[in-house]
C-alpha cells in the first residue's frame, strides 16, 4: 500500500503542475468504494454511481489541489491501513 500511495503522490504532483487539468479522486469515499453493489465489474461503477460522481465533480467534491492533496493521501493511506475489510465491504 505504501508503494501505491507513493506512486499516486508522484502522479498527482505531476498532474497538478498542469493548469489545464482538474484532478478528482473518490477513493476515500468509503460509502462508495466499500459497497460492492456500486460495481458492475471489479473496476467499473454502475450508471447511478457515475451520475453521482459527475454531480460531485460539479460541486468540486473530491477535487485535489496543491493545498489539499497531501492531506488526501494521508487520509487515503489511513483508510486503507485501518479499514476492517471483513465488515466494511457490504
Legacy VTK file of the C-alpha trace (Angstrom):
# vtk DataFile Version 3.0
C-alpha trace
ASCII
DATASET POLYDATA
POINTS 90 float
0.000 0.000 0.000
2.883 2.360 0.735
4.247 1.935 -2.787
0.793 2.510 -4.242
0.339 5.740 -2.285
3.831 6.924 -3.275
3.075 6.242 -6.944
-0.225 8.084 -6.597
1.598 11.010 -4.943
4.051 11.270 -7.828
1.256 11.148 -10.413
-0.832 13.732 -8.537
2.111 16.106 -8.169
2.870 15.881 -11.885
-0.745 16.465 -12.905
-1.139 19.402 -10.514
1.662 21.169 -12.385
-0.701 21.461 -15.362
-3.151 24.337 -15.221
-5.468 22.634 -17.712
-6.117 19.551 -15.540
-8.750 19.256 -12.836
-7.969 16.181 -10.777
-10.581 14.349 -8.725
-10.407 11.265 -6.553
-13.133 9.473 -4.658
-11.055 6.657 -3.158
-11.695 7.943 0.371
-15.473 7.994 -0.097
-15.998 4.756 1.833
-19.765 4.717 1.250
-18.911 4.494 -2.446
-15.840 2.282 -2.552
-16.785 -0.326 0.061
-20.280 -1.049 -1.234
-19.933 -3.848 -3.783
-23.428 -3.082 -5.112
-21.898 0.050 -6.655
-19.863 -2.001 -9.130
-20.873 -3.745 -12.346
-17.436 -5.386 -12.555
-14.280 -5.119 -10.429
-13.220 -1.685 -11.709
-16.364 -0.054 -13.096
-19.239 1.590 -11.275
-22.928 1.396 -12.095
-24.557 4.161 -14.122
-26.156 5.630 -10.977
-22.752 5.912 -9.309
-21.269 7.502 -12.419
-24.060 10.085 -12.319
-23.332 10.762 -8.630
-19.632 11.205 -9.383
-20.494 13.757 -12.068
-22.637 15.628 -9.540
-19.754 15.588 -7.029
-17.372 16.886 -9.685
-19.786 19.726 -10.490
-19.773 20.557 -6.750
-15.938 20.218 -6.654
-16.171 17.357 -4.155
-13.122 15.144 -4.427
-11.131 17.880 -6.171
-7.425 17.558 -5.497
-5.381 20.738 -5.330
-1.855 21.727 -4.358
-3.295 22.740 -0.983
-5.169 19.529 -0.148
-3.547 16.590 -1.933
-1.125 15.731 0.898
-3.996 15.563 3.402
-5.967 13.472 0.912
-3.089 10.996 0.561
-2.732 10.772 4.340
-6.465 10.100 4.679
-6.357 7.503 1.915
-3.407 5.688 3.476
-5.035 5.743 6.910
-8.282 4.445 5.456
-6.585 1.524 3.717
-4.454 0.651 6.742
-7.256 0.888 9.313
-10.213 -0.398 7.313
-11.842 -3.503 8.724
-12.131 -5.233 5.375
-14.302 -8.086 6.620
-17.068 -5.806 7.883
-16.553 -2.765 5.639
-17.491 -4.421 2.354
-21.253 -4.690 2.052
LINES 1 91
90 0 1 2 3 4 5 6 7 8 9 10 11 12 13 14 15 16 17 18 19 20 21 22 23 24 25 26 27 28 29 30 31 32 33 34 35 36 37 38 39 40 41 42 43 44 45 46 47 48 49 50 51 52 53 54 55 56 57 58 59 60 61 62 63 64 65 66 67 68 69 70 71 72 73 74 75 76 77 78 79 80 81 82 83 84 85 86 87 88 89
